[in-house]
Amino acid sequence: MKPNINKMLKDAQRAQEKMQEEIAALRCAGTSGGGVIRAVCDGNRNLIELTIAPEALEDPDPAMVADLVLAAVNDAQRVVDAEVQKKMSALAGMMGLPPGFGF
């Protein structure tokens, strides 16, 4: 029996679309300053939430607060990248691609 290439391509396209929806729905948090700053990014690495604990502003050093915010956002984006990589690896596995195959 011949493999149905068209069906395989449609299945792969559906799986990729589903994966893109799952990635867009991701919400990943990162923190800095021992949890004083918390950033949440979506699956597209966009900052969607930022929480600054009151104690971060008690002795306001704008440069320090800015550094903590940047660190928390970068941490959240690293988490997003790791989650996306896991999902893409799973998709590659479902499609029968060899480990490490990138999209």
Backbone hydrogen bonds, N-H to C=O, Kabsch-Sander energy under -0.5 kcal/mol:
donor,donor_aa,acceptor,acceptor_aa,energy
5,I,3,P,-1.2
8,M,4,N,-2.4
9,L,5,I,-2.7
10,K,6,N,-2.4
11,D,7,K,-2.8
12,A,8,M,-2.3
13,Q,9,L,-2.4
14,R,10,K,-2.6
15,A,11,D,-2.5
16,Q,12,A,-2.4
17,E,13,Q,-2.5
18,K,14,R,-2.5
19,M,15,A,-2.3
20,Q,16,Q,-2.4
21,E,17,E,-2.0
22,E,18,K,-2.4
23,I,19,M,-2.7
24,A,20,Q,-2.4
25,A,21,E,-1.6
26,L,22,E,-0.6
26,L,23,I,-1.2
28,C,41,C,-2.7
30,G,39,A,-2.7
32,S,37,I,-1.8
36,V,32,S,-0.7
36,V,33,G,-0.6
37,I,32,S,-2.0
38,R,51,T,-2.5
39,A,30,G,-2.9
40,V,49,E,-2.6
41,C,28,C,-2.8
42,D,46,N,-2.2
43,G,24,A,-0.6
43,G,26,L,-0.8
45,R,42,D,-2.2
48,I,40,V,-3.2
49,E,40,V,-1.5
51,T,38,R,-3.1
53,A,36,V,-2.7
53,A,51,T,-0.5
56,A,53,A,-2.0
57,L,54,P,-1.8
58,E,55,E,-0.7
64,M,61,D,-0.6
65,V,61,D,-2.5
66,A,62,P,-2.6
67,D,63,A,-2.3
68,L,64,M,-2.5
69,V,65,V,-2.5
70,L,66,A,-2.7
71,A,67,D,-2.4
72,A,68,L,-2.3
73,V,69,V,-2.5
74,N,70,L,-2.8
75,D,71,A,-2.2
76,A,72,A,-2.4
77,Q,73,V,-2.5
78,R,74,N,-2.0
79,V,75,D,-1.9
80,V,76,A,-2.3
81,D,77,Q,-2.6
82,A,78,R,-2.2
83,E,79,V,-2.5
84,V,80,V,-2.9
85,Q,81,D,-2.4
86,K,82,A,-2.1
87,K,83,E,-2.3
88,M,84,V,-2.8
89,S,85,Q,-2.4
90,A,86,K,-2.1
91,L,87,K,-2.2
92,A,88,M,-2.6
93,G,89,S,-2.3
94,M,90,A,-2.3
95,M,91,L,-1.8
96,G,93,G,-1.2
97,L,92,A,-2.9
101,F,98,P,-1.7
